[in-house]
Amino acid sequence: MVLDPPLEFPAVRPGEPVVLSATTYVSFRRCPEQASGRLHGMYPPESRASFVGGLAHRIFARHLREGAIKEGELASVCREEIGASMNPKMAALGLKPSALQQVIEEVGSLYERFRRLGTEGFAGAEVHLEVRPVEDVTLLGSVDAVFEEGGGVRLVDWKTGSLGDPLPQLGFYALLWAMERGELPTRVEAVSVGTGERADEAPSREGIEAVARQAAEAVDLLRASWESGVSLERTAGPWCRWCALLDECEEGRSASSLLGG
């Protein structure tokens, strides 16, 4: 559906440039201070789970663009994808050849499940979206797959683990699409290749405008925090286990201790 009039992003307070990605937006909704840390380059160390997930996403995208990977060729294709963009992550993890073989086997299992999903209407993989709605604010994200559907498009985000609550991220993708392409996606969907879970919704103009207000509020609060030097709210949850601020965050350490137990 073409947006008429075009979507307008709310005015925000002036300040330091902000690049708000889909990941950072979701992080802000969970724990504002964690998002602030991300925007200042504070990232958690690479994990094996994220490495497996990242490699699986590369294989899914290759399948969509070039067709099914032939039997017996997955290992070489995985190594090719690692060599193209993932060597630094592999080095950070210190993966040995024996461990890499196990990673490839796990990716192979995910890929076999992925192959059962339909690809009718496929229009693009790893579609980068980026808009500058107001001065010194950039919104960006990468949609795993776009499918033509019902005269519009369906945006799909692949997951390799549990879905959790994917709707905030899906809503942000819908906002990006609406602002860059001038139209609402017909549907946004998250699919876990690992668990079989699915979640979707049909975006509305009202819903997209609500996401735009939330993104603008995030920009305002981040800038106010940076200007004043006063930290933002910290909210504990499962995400604390992978937070770069964990060592200095009492709430996060307590949550991680409970989850570990």
Backbone as CSV, one residue per row, in Angstrom:
resi,resn,N_x,N_y,N_z,CA_x,CA_y,CA_z,C_x,C_y,C_z
1,MET,0.835,-1.183,0.000,0.000,0.000,0.000,0.878,1.244,0.000
2,VAL,0.689,2.109,-0.995,1.464,3.346,-1.088,1.025,4.293,0.020
3,LEU,1.990,4.901,0.672,1.700,5.814,1.776,1.431,7.215,1.232
4,ASP,0.219,7.686,1.409,-0.163,9.010,0.945,-1.016,9.670,2.025
5,PRO,-0.503,10.694,2.717,0.790,11.346,2.493,1.950,10.498,3.001
6,PRO,3.187,10.839,2.583,4.356,10.076,3.034,4.492,10.130,4.560
7,LEU,5.145,9.113,5.095,5.362,9.028,6.536,6.359,10.092,6.975
8,GLU,6.051,10.789,8.066,6.948,11.798,8.619,7.534,11.306,9.939
9,PHE,8.821,11.522,10.115,9.494,11.147,11.359,9.385,12.309,12.335
10,PRO,9.110,12.037,13.609,8.977,13.124,14.590,10.257,13.941,14.736
11,ALA,10.099,15.184,15.125,11.254,16.037,15.405,11.982,15.490,16.635
12,VAL,13.304,15.636,16.646,14.108,15.173,17.778,15.022,16.290,18.247
13,ARG,15.500,16.168,19.479,16.405,17.178,20.023,17.736,17.124,19.278
14,PRO,18.386,18.264,19.066,19.692,18.253,18.396,20.744,17.609,19.287
15,GLY,21.800,17.145,18.651,22.863,16.528,19.442,23.771,15.673,18.601
16,GLU,24.497,14.807,19.279,25.470,13.920,18.644,24.783,13.036,17.597
17,PRO,25.452,12.771,16.448,24.853,11.890,15.439,24.492,10.525,16.028
18,VAL,23.368,9.989,15.613,22.887,8.696,16.084,22.616,7.799,14.886
19,VAL,23.210,6.615,14.891,22.919,5.598,13.884,22.163,4.496,14.601
20,LEU,20.859,4.432,14.360,19.998,3.488,15.066,19.683,2.315,14.141
21,SER,20.344,1.182,14.406,20.077,-0.023,13.628,18.906,-0.777,14.247
22,ALA,18.422,-1.779,13.521,17.341,-2.599,14.057,17.778,-3.264,15.364
23,THR,19.015,-3.753,15.411,19.521,-4.416,16.611,19.595,-3.451,17.791
24,THR,20.069,-2.235,17.536,20.184,-1.255,18.610,18.816,-0.784,19.083
25,TYR,17.882,-0.659,18.151,16.513,-0.286,18.519,15.905,-1.329,19.454
26,VAL,16.056,-2.598,19.096,15.549,-3.671,19.960,16.264,-3.653,21.303
27,SER,17.569,-3.442,21.271,18.350,-3.379,22.507,17.850,-2.238,23.395
28,PHE,17.549,-1.091,22.801,17.066,0.052,23.582,15.744,-0.263,24.264
29,ARG,14.862,-0.955,23.568,13.570,-1.301,24.153,13.731,-2.260,25.338
30,ARG,14.776,-3.071,25.294,15.040,-3.998,26.400,15.771,-3.311,27.538
31,CYS,16.854,-2.644,27.194,17.700,-2.009,28.204,18.367,-0.784,27.567
32,PRO,17.863,0.428,27.834,18.403,1.631,27.195,19.910,1.811,27.356
33,GLU,20.445,1.508,28.534,21.885,1.711,28.740,22.711,0.738,27.904
34,GLN,22.202,-0.474,27.686,22.903,-1.416,26.816,22.997,-0.864,25.397
35,ALA,21.913,-0.268,24.918,21.919,0.324,23.577,22.909,1.479,23.495
36,SER,22.956,2.288,24.549,23.909,3.395,24.576,25.341,2.878,24.475
37,GLY,25.624,1.790,25.193,26.952,1.187,25.111,27.277,0.710,23.710
38,ARG,26.303,0.081,23.051,26.521,-0.389,21.677,26.890,0.771,20.759
39,LEU,26.210,1.897,20.929,26.458,3.046,20.068,27.815,3.683,20.325
40,HIS,28.438,3.328,21.423,29.797,3.800,21.691,30.820,2.671,21.567
41,GLY,30.457,1.659,20.786,31.413,0.615,20.422,31.630,-0.458,21.461
42,MET,30.718,-0.588,22.412,30.882,-1.603,23.460,30.044,-2.822,23.087
43,TYR,30.691,-3.803,22.483,30.011,-5.012,22.030,30.496,-6.215,22.833
44,PRO,29.617,-7.190,23.013,30.040,-8.410,23.722,30.997,-9.209,22.860
45,PRO,31.785,-10.097,23.459,32.688,-10.932,22.658,31.903,-11.863,21.742
46,GLU,32.529,-12.280,20.673,31.893,-13.207,19.736,31.554,-14.505,20.461
47,SER,30.423,-15.083,20.124,30.019,-16.353,20.722,29.888,-17.422,19.644
48,ARG,30.003,-18.647,20.068,29.866,-19.755,19.115,28.469,-19.778,18.502
49,ALA,27.457,-19.520,19.329,26.082,-19.533,18.830,25.868,-18.475,17.757
50,SER,26.415,-17.270,17.968,26.243,-16.220,16.968,27.025,-16.539,15.696
51,PHE,28.169,-17.213,15.854,28.948,-17.606,14.675,28.179,-18.622,13.838
52,VAL,27.591,-19.633,14.499,26.792,-20.626,13.784,25.612,-19.949,13.095
53,GLY,24.940,-19.056,13.823,23.802,-18.360,13.245,24.186,-17.488,12.065
54,GLY,25.309,-16.780,12.196,25.755,-15.926,11.096,26.109,-16.722,9.852
55,LEU,26.789,-17.853,10.040,27.149,-18.696,8.896,25.900,-19.293,8.260
56,ALA,24.949,-19.716,9.083,23.699,-20.263,8.541,22.978,-19.215,7.704
57,HIS,22.960,-17.975,8.161,22.312,-16.907,7.389,22.995,-16.715,6.037
58,ARG,24.311,-16.823,6.008,25.032,-16.689,4.732,24.642,-17.826,3.779
59,ILE,24.479,-19.037,4.331,24.091,-20.180,3.506,22.660,-20.015,3.007
60,PHE,21.753,-19.531,3.868,20.362,-19.315,3.448,20.309,-18.299,2.301
61,ALA,21.055,-17.215,2.432,21.051,-16.178,1.402,21.610,-16.719,0.091
62,ARG,22.646,-17.526,0.179,23.235,-18.101,-1.028,22.242,-19.026,-1.723
63,HIS,21.519,-19.815,-0.943,20.496,-20.704,-1.485,19.443,-19.894,-2.250
64,LEU,18.994,-18.799,-1.660,17.957,-17.994,-2.291,18.450,-17.340,-3.572
65,ARG,19.690,-16.884,-3.567,20.217,-16.181,-4.743,20.641,-17.120,-5.870
66,GLU,21.252,-18.262,-5.494,21.895,-19.108,-6.497,21.268,-20.485,-6.650
67,GLY,20.334,-20.825,-5.777,19.728,-22.151,-5.840,20.303,-23.078,-4.791
68,ALA,19.716,-24.265,-4.707,20.101,-25.228,-3.682,21.573,-25.631,-3.808
69,ILE,22.230,-25.786,-2.673,23.617,-26.248,-2.650,23.615,-27.755,-2.851
70,LYS,24.442,-28.225,-3.764,24.449,-29.643,-4.110,24.943,-30.501,-2.945
71,GLU,24.437,-31.711,-2.909,24.833,-32.646,-1.864,26.348,-32.861,-1.894
72,GLY,26.958,-32.802,-0.733,28.395,-33.001,-0.639,29.212,-31.728,-0.783
73,GLU,28.563,-30.615,-1.129,29.296,-29.370,-1.342,29.130,-28.360,-0.209
74,LEU,28.313,-28.699,0.784,28.036,-27.715,1.830,29.297,-27.324,2.592
75,ALA,30.148,-28.277,2.933,31.346,-27.966,3.707,32.237,-26.971,2.975
76,SER,32.438,-27.176,1.679,33.290,-26.264,0.924,32.632,-24.890,0.781
77,VAL,31.310,-24.870,0.639,30.602,-23.599,0.541,30.702,-22.844,1.871
78,CYS,30.566,-23.551,2.985,30.706,-22.921,4.293,32.094,-22.305,4.458
79,ARG,33.110,-23.046,4.086,34.475,-22.523,4.210,34.674,-21.308,3.299
80,GLU,34.040,-21.331,2.134,34.133,-20.191,1.222,33.495,-18.956,1.847
81,GLU,32.319,-19.132,2.461,31.636,-18.003,3.097,32.431,-17.487,4.289
82,ILE,33.030,-18.384,5.054,33.860,-17.962,6.188,35.040,-17.148,5.692
83,GLY,35.683,-17.625,4.641,36.831,-16.917,4.098,36.478,-15.561,3.528
84,ALA,35.245,-15.420,3.039,34.839,-14.167,2.421,34.585,-13.065,3.442
85,SER,34.059,-13.420,4.631,33.684,-12.344,5.553,33.742,-12.699,7.036
86,MET,34.013,-13.951,7.376,33.883,-14.348,8.775,35.173,-14.807,9.432
87,ASN,36.284,-14.689,8.749,37.560,-15.114,9.343,37.891,-14.397,10.658
88,PRO,37.667,-13.065,10.751,37.970,-12.388,12.021,37.160,-12.949,13.188
89,LYS,35.887,-13.279,12.939,35.051,-13.850,13.997,35.554,-15.237,14.391
90,MET,35.966,-16.001,13.402,36.481,-17.340,13.672,37.760,-17.255,14.507
91,ALA,38.609,-16.294,14.161,39.855,-16.117,14.916,39.565,-15.677,16.349
92,ALA,38.563,-14.795,16.507,38.214,-14.319,17.844,37.722,-15.459,18.730
93,LEU,37.059,-16.434,18.118,36.562,-17.583,18.875,37.641,-18.625,19.119
94,GLY,38.712,-18.568,18.334,39.774,-19.557,18.468,39.319,-20.948,18.042
95,LEU,38.476,-21.015,17.012,37.958,-22.309,16.561,39.052,-23.134,15.892
96,LYS,39.203,-24.366,16.332,40.149,-25.290,15.716,39.454,-26.034,14.577
97,PRO,40.225,-26.636,13.657,39.614,-27.357,12.535,38.589,-28.395,12.975
98,SER,38.856,-29.099,14.066,37.909,-30.115,14.530,36.601,-29.479,14.985
99,ALA,36.704,-28.330,15.641,35.505,-27.621,16.100,34.748,-27.030,14.920
100,LEU,35.476,-26.573,13.897,34.835,-26.005,12.719,33.992,-27.056,12.005
101,GLN,34.470,-28.284,11.983,33.700,-29.344,11.344,32.367,-29.539,12.052
102,GLN,32.361,-29.440,13.358,31.109,-29.580,14.105,30.174,-28.409,13.809
103,VAL,30.739,-27.209,13.683,29.940,-26.039,13.319,29.269,-26.256,11.967
104,ILE,30.031,-26.767,10.999,29.488,-27.002,9.666,28.366,-28.036,9.715
105,GLU,28.520,-29.038,10.565,27.461,-30.035,10.704,26.185,-29.417,11.267
106,GLU,26.339,-28.509,12.232,25.168,-27.833,12.797,24.503,-26.947,11.749
107,VAL,25.306,-26.232,10.972,24.759,-25.397,9.897,24.061,-26.273,8.859
108,GLY,24.636,-27.444,8.589,24.020,-28.370,7.636,22.650,-28.822,8.092
109,SER,22.510,-29.079,9.389,21.217,-29.480,9.932,20.193,-28.355,9.775
110,LEU,20.616,-27.121,10.054,19.729,-25.977,9.871,19.364,-25.792,8.401
111,TYR,20.341,-25.992,7.532,20.092,-25.817,6.103,19.085,-26.836,5.580
112,GLU,19.151,-28.064,6.059,18.185,-29.075,5.623,16.765,-28.653,5.998
113,ARG,16.589,-28.036,7.151,15.273,-27.539,7.533,14.870,-26.350,6.662
114,PHE,15.851,-25.487,6.392,15.575,-24.306,5.580,15.107,-24.709,4.175
115,ARG,15.679,-25.755,3.631,15.332,-26.187,2.273,13.860,-26.569,2.140
116,ARG,13.218,-26.902,3.260,11.814,-27.287,3.205,10.880,-26.084,3.126
117,LEU,11.410,-24.895,3.372,10.591,-23.691,3.311,10.368,-23.292,1.850
118,GLY,9.232,-22.747,1.582,8.948,-22.317,0.212,9.694,-21.046,-0.160
119,THR,9.980,-20.884,-1.438,10.670,-19.690,-1.918,9.864,-18.972,-2.994
120,GLU,8.588,-19.311,-3.117,7.752,-18.679,-4.138,7.665,-17.172,-3.888
121,GLY,7.862,-16.406,-4.952,7.789,-14.962,-4.858,9.066,-14.301,-4.380
122,PHE,10.156,-15.068,-4.250,11.408,-14.496,-3.753,11.833,-13.303,-4.605
123,ALA,12.170,-12.197,-3.921,12.546,-10.974,-4.634,13.890,-10.410,-4.195
124,GLY,14.433,-10.857,-3.068,15.725,-10.328,-2.637,16.174,-10.915,-1.318
125,ALA,17.491,-11.039,-1.155,18.068,-11.558,0.088,19.027,-10.523,0.672
126,GLU,19.058,-10.440,1.992,19.925,-9.499,2.699,19.765,-8.094,2.117
127,VAL,18.529,-7.623,2.109,18.196,-6.323,1.522,18.502,-5.213,2.534
128,HIS,19.475,-4.371,2.194,19.888,-3.286,3.085,18.935,-2.113,2.949
129,LEU,18.480,-1.599,4.082,17.596,-0.437,4.115,18.244,0.635,4.979
130,GLU,18.224,1.863,4.485,18.855,2.952,5.229,18.172,4.267,4.888
131,VAL,17.791,5.014,5.920,17.162,6.320,5.705,17.734,7.316,6.706
132,ARG,17.707,8.599,6.305,18.090,9.691,7.203,16.861,10.575,7.359
133,PRO,15.987,10.254,8.304,14.711,10.970,8.410,14.857,12.413,8.860
134,VAL,15.869,12.688,9.680,16.173,14.050,10.119,17.686,14.184,10.182
135,GLU,18.164,15.397,10.314,19.608,15.642,10.310,20.300,14.890,11.442
136,ASP,21.410,14.231,11.098,22.261,13.519,12.053,21.586,12.316,12.702
137,VAL,20.542,11.789,12.076,19.919,10.547,12.542,19.807,9.597,11.356
138,THR,20.374,8.414,11.499,20.314,7.389,10.454,19.653,6.146,11.032
139,LEU,18.685,5.632,10.298,18.031,4.379,10.658,18.429,3.338,9.628
140,LEU,18.839,2.159,10.062,19.260,1.160,9.095,18.989,-0.255,9.585
141,GLY,18.964,-1.164,8.638,18.762,-2.573,8.945,18.912,-3.397,7.686
142,SER,19.036,-4.699,7.853,19.165,-5.612,6.726,18.105,-6.701,6.863
143,VAL,17.186,-6.752,5.903,16.109,-7.741,5.918,16.621,-9.025,5.282
144,ASP,16.464,-10.145,5.973,17.014,-11.404,5.487,16.458,-11.799,4.124
145,ALA,15.154,-11.622,3.919,14.558,-12.010,2.642,13.297,-11.195,2.374
146,VAL,13.071,-10.893,1.103,11.869,-10.180,0.670,11.160,-11.045,-0.358
147,PHE,9.853,-11.218,-0.164,9.035,-11.999,-1.091,7.876,-11.139,-1.587
148,GLU,7.570,-11.254,-2.857,6.387,-10.588,-3.399,5.162,-11.393,-2.984
149,GLU,4.143,-10.680,-2.500,2.974,-11.381,-1.973,1.751,-10.487,-2.042
150,GLY,0.693,-10.971,-2.663,-0.583,-10.266,-2.671,-0.521,-8.853,-3.186
151,GLY,0.308,-8.608,-4.185,0.438,-7.260,-4.731,1.369,-6.367,-3.939
152,GLY,1.964,-6.912,-2.879,2.918,-6.153,-2.080,4.123,-7.006,-1.775
153,VAL,4.731,-6.779,-0.613,5.917,-7.555,-0.239,5.791,-8.072,1.196
154,ARG,6.429,-9.211,1.433,6.539,-9.800,2.757,8.011,-9.768,3.152
155,LEU,8.300,-9.165,4.292,9.666,-9.091,4.798,9.867,-10.210,5.810
156,VAL,10.936,-10.992,5.640,11.156,-12.163,6.489,12.500,-12.064,7.199
157,ASP,12.465,-12.374,8.495,13.679,-12.426,9.301,13.877,-13.868,9.753
158,TRP,14.996,-14.491,9.356,15.278,-15.860,9.774,15.922,-15.858,11.157
159,LYS,15.536,-16.804,11.982,16.182,-17.024,13.263,16.686,-18.461,13.294
160,THR,17.771,-18.705,14.030,18.270,-20.071,14.166,18.021,-20.624,15.564
161,GLY,17.550,-19.783,16.472,17.190,-20.225,17.814,15.751,-19.858,18.107
162,SER,15.439,-19.704,19.376,14.081,-19.347,19.775,13.713,-17.958,19.268
163,LEU,12.430,-17.758,18.925,11.999,-16.461,18.410,12.041,-15.369,19.461
164,GLY,11.720,-15.707,20.714,11.579,-14.657,21.704,10.419,-13.758,21.308
165,ASP,10.631,-12.446,21.391,9.625,-11.471,20.946,10.164,-10.746,19.723
166,PRO,9.818,-11.204,18.509,10.397,-10.618,17.303,9.664,-9.387,16.789
167,LEU,8.498,-9.050,17.361,7.673,-7.993,16.776,8.330,-6.607,16.782
168,PRO,9.070,-6.204,17.839,9.740,-4.900,17.756,10.711,-4.801,16.578
169,GLN,11.486,-5.845,16.336,12.419,-5.825,15.206,11.660,-5.807,13.885
170,LEU,10.603,-6.601,13.780,9.812,-6.616,12.558,9.168,-5.248,12.309
171,GLY,8.695,-4.616,13.383,8.106,-3.292,13.240,9.117,-2.266,12.752
172,PHE,10.361,-2.385,13.218,11.408,-1.461,12.773,11.714,-1.673,11.296
173,TYR,11.751,-2.940,10.851,11.957,-3.210,9.429,10.820,-2.616,8.599
174,ALA,9.589,-2.744,9.087,8.448,-2.177,8.363,8.579,-0.662,8.264
175,LEU,9.052,-0.019,9.350,9.273,1.428,9.324,10.322,1.796,8.279
176,LEU,11.442,1.072,8.261,12.493,1.344,7.276,11.965,1.209,5.849
177,TRP,11.224,0.121,5.619,10.688,-0.106,4.277,9.737,1.025,3.881
178,ALA,8.876,1.410,4.813,7.899,2.459,4.523,8.588,3.789,4.219
179,MET,9.653,4.108,4.954,10.315,5.386,4.750,11.202,5.388,3.515
180,GLU,11.833,4.244,3.215,12.711,4.194,2.042,11.933,3.967,0.753
181,ARG,10.922,3.103,0.796,10.210,2.722,-0.424,8.868,3.447,-0.604
182,GLY,8.421,4.136,0.431,7.171,4.881,0.319,5.924,4.022,0.322
183,GLU,6.024,2.807,0.835,4.864,1.928,0.887,4.979,0.990,2.077
184,LEU,3.825,0.504,2.530,3.814,-0.457,3.631,4.045,-1.857,3.097
185,PRO,4.858,-2.667,3.767,4.912,-4.080,3.395,3.575,-4.730,3.719
186,THR,3.200,-5.734,2.914,1.952,-6.440,3.164,2.012,-7.191,4.478
187,ARG,3.183,-7.781,4.742,3.342,-8.594,5.946,4.798,-8.607,6.361
188,VAL,5.040,-8.726,7.659,6.397,-8.934,8.193,6.339,-10.213,9.007
189,GLU,7.405,-11.021,8.899,7.365,-12.360,9.486,8.729,-12.760,10.024
190,ALA,8.737,-13.418,11.174,9.949,-14.023,11.724,9.751,-15.526,11.727
191,VAL,10.761,-16.264,11.253,10.688,-17.717,11.166,11.936,-18.303,11.804
192,SER,11.755,-19.171,12.797,12.893,-19.867,13.377,13.118,-21.175,12.641
193,VAL,14.231,-21.257,11.931,14.583,-22.488,11.236,14.927,-23.572,12.256
194,GLY,15.401,-23.157,13.423,15.812,-24.116,14.442,14.663,-24.752,15.201
195,THR,13.612,-23.971,15.493,12.522,-24.486,16.325,11.201,-24.643,15.586
196,GLY,11.085,-24.049,14.400,9.827,-24.118,13.661,8.832,-23.045,14.051
197,GLU,9.186,-22.172,15.002,8.275,-21.103,15.425,8.115,-20.061,14.316
198,ARG,6.935,-19.454,14.281,6.652,-18.371,13.337,5.882,-17.278,14.058
199,ALA,6.096,-16.045,13.647,5.322,-14.912,14.142,5.221,-13.910,13.004
200,ASP,4.040,-13.346,12.813,3.904,-12.373,11.743,2.822,-11.360,12.082
201,GLU,2.805,-10.280,11.342,1.748,-9.290,11.460,1.656,-8.504,10.166
202,ALA,0.496,-7.903,9.950,0.274,-7.036,8.794,0.431,-5.601,9.268
203,PRO,1.490,-4.901,8.883,1.722,-3.540,9.374,0.613,-2.580,8.964
204,SER,0.319,-1.645,9.834,-0.630,-0.574,9.543,0.087,0.765,9.629
205,ARG,-0.492,1.784,9.034,0.121,3.108,9.134,0.220,3.543,10.592
206,GLU,-0.829,3.285,11.363,-0.817,3.675,12.772,0.300,2.959,13.523
207,GLY,0.488,1.666,13.229,1.542,0.919,13.898,2.926,1.420,13.539
208,ILE,3.128,1.750,12.263,4.425,2.257,11.811,4.711,3.619,12.431
209,GLU,3.697,4.461,12.520,3.882,5.775,13.138,4.249,5.627,14.620
210,ALA,3.692,4.611,15.281,4.045,4.358,16.683,5.508,3.952,16.805
211,VAL,5.996,3.121,15.880,7.409,2.720,15.892,8.292,3.941,15.646
212,ALA,7.880,4.822,14.738,8.651,6.043,14.463,8.745,6.908,15.731
213,ARG,7.653,7.006,16.480,7.689,7.789,17.724,8.628,7.145,18.737
214,GLN,8.609,5.818,18.817,9.501,5.119,19.755,10.959,5.301,19.360
215,ALA,11.247,5.263,18.065,12.622,5.472,17.604,13.077,6.897,17.897
216,ALA,12.192,7.867,17.675,12.530,9.262,17.955,12.760,9.470,19.456
217,GLU,11.942,8.829,20.281,12.115,8.921,21.732,13.463,8.334,22.151
218,ALA,13.860,7.229,21.501,15.163,6.631,21.802,16.286,7.611,21.488
219,VAL,16.191,8.292,20.338,17.208,9.282,19.963,17.268,10.395,21.006
220,ASP,16.092,10.895,21.420,16.051,11.978,22.405,16.693,11.564,23.730
221,LEU,16.347,10.379,24.216,16.863,9.929,25.506,18.360,9.644,25.446
222,LEU,18.818,9.075,24.335,20.247,8.819,24.181,21.033,10.127,24.178
223,ARG,20.565,11.099,23.421,21.269,12.383,23.345,21.254,13.101,24.686
224,ALA,20.122,13.039,25.390,20.042,13.685,26.700,21.027,13.036,27.671
225,SER,21.149,11.709,27.607,22.083,10.991,28.474,23.518,11.372,28.164
226,TRP,23.861,11.409,26.883,25.230,11.734,26.499,25.593,13.176,26.876
227,GLU,24.608,14.069,26.750,24.869,15.475,27.064,25.036,15.689,28.561
228,SER,24.223,14.998,29.356,24.250,15.196,30.805,25.275,14.319,31.524
229,GLY,25.658,13.213,30.878,26.554,12.263,31.517,25.855,11.335,32.492
230,VAL,24.525,11.395,32.531,23.736,10.539,33.419,23.319,9.281,32.663
231,SER,23.618,8.128,33.226,23.310,6.865,32.559,21.801,6.681,32.379
232,LEU,21.448,5.903,31.379,20.054,5.567,31.133,19.630,4.391,32.017
233,GLU,18.355,4.081,31.965,17.814,2.965,32.746,18.473,1.649,32.322
234,ARG,18.713,0.799,33.297,19.220,-0.551,33.045,18.117,-1.538,33.409
235,THR,17.797,-2.423,32.503,16.741,-3.407,32.733,17.326,-4.799,32.565
236,ALA,17.223,-5.614,33.599,17.814,-6.953,33.562,16.906,-7.935,32.843
237,GLY,17.532,-8.916,32.196,16.790,-9.949,31.482,17.752,-10.934,30.843
238,PRO,17.246,-11.857,30.031,18.113,-12.863,29.381,19.223,-12.249,28.536
239,TRP,18.971,-11.044,28.001,19.961,-10.384,27.142,21.218,-9.967,27.910
240,CYS,21.151,-9.964,29.238,22.309,-9.545,30.041,23.508,-10.468,29.842
241,ARG,23.243,-11.733,29.540,24.341,-12.696,29.412,25.312,-12.324,28.301
242,TRP,24.835,-11.561,27.305,25.689,-11.210,26.167,25.971,-9.711,26.126
243,CYS,25.838,-9.045,27.256,26.002,-7.597,27.303,27.447,-7.218,27.608
244,ALA,27.965,-6.238,26.874,29.336,-5.784,27.094,29.470,-5.010,28.400
245,LEU,28.354,-4.581,28.988,28.387,-3.816,30.231,28.239,-4.706,31.469
246,LEU,28.218,-6.017,31.267,27.884,-6.933,32.349,28.788,-6.766,33.572
247,ASP,30.091,-6.587,33.365,31.032,-6.515,34.491,30.738,-5.342,35.421
248,GLU,30.155,-4.278,34.876,29.912,-3.078,35.689,28.440,-2.918,36.072
249,CYS,27.621,-3.919,35.750,26.181,-3.796,35.959,25.699,-4.804,36.997
250,GLU,25.322,-4.325,38.174,24.870,-5.208,39.247,23.592,-5.943,38.852
251,GLU,22.660,-5.209,38.197,21.410,-5.836,37.781,21.666,-6.971,36.799
252,GLY,22.563,-6.709,35.853,22.879,-7.715,34.846,23.549,-8.938,35.429
253,ARG,24.481,-8.723,36.371,25.179,-9.856,36.988,24.195,-10.718,37.783
254,SER,23.262,-10.067,38.464,22.272,-10.818,39.237,21.394,-11.644,38.319
255,ALA,20.955,-11.018,37.199,20.116,-11.750,36.256,20.860,-12.921,35.642
256,SER,22.109,-12.691,35.258,22.908,-13.750,34.643,23.155,-14.890,35.619
257,SER,23.353,-14.551,36.889,23.568,-15.579,37.918,22.327,-16.444,38.076
258,LEU,21.158,-15.806,38.081,19.907,-16.559,38.197,19.685,-17.445,36.985
259,LEU,19.947,-16.905,35.812,19.760,-17.678,34.574,20.749,-18.829,34.506
260,GLY,21.976,-18.589,34.967,22.977,-19.641,34.961,22.626,-20.756,35.908
261,GLY,21.919,-20.411,36.978,21.520,-21.418,37.935,20.361,-22.261,37.442
